[in-house]
Amino acid sequence: MNDRLKGVIENIGTEYKSKILRGSRHYVEVSIGQRAADLGYPELDDPYRKTFAVVPLREPEPGMKVRIDGRTFVDYAEYESGIAVPGYLARKAGKEYSTFVPQDSMICNYS
């Protein structure tokens, strides 16, 4: 399962590569479970459907925006790609990461 979780995380990082800016206040959320199902890993869909990767954006996306307290992201892990996931997921995936340091307030972008 570690390899599949790693694959899902890497897939999200690759898809958003041109839009990512580490340390940005604006971000989008990507469902780990939904992405796993899209990649053909249905066994990861249900347990991770409500687990989200945080993708910091170079520019805000059009649409609704919601301000979120940065303390929401305590124990999040940041990958080299710039995306962040909850710490428990990062530990389970076994992929090398560093501590995610969010802004004091973050802005979730909904398209």
Buried (B, 14 or more C-beta within 10 A) or exposed (E): EEEBBBBBBBBBBEBBEEBBBBEBBBBBBBBBBBBBBEEEBEEBBEEBBEBBBBBBBEEBBEEEEEEBEBEEBEEBBBBEBBBBBBBEBBEBBEBEBEEBEBBEEBBBBEE
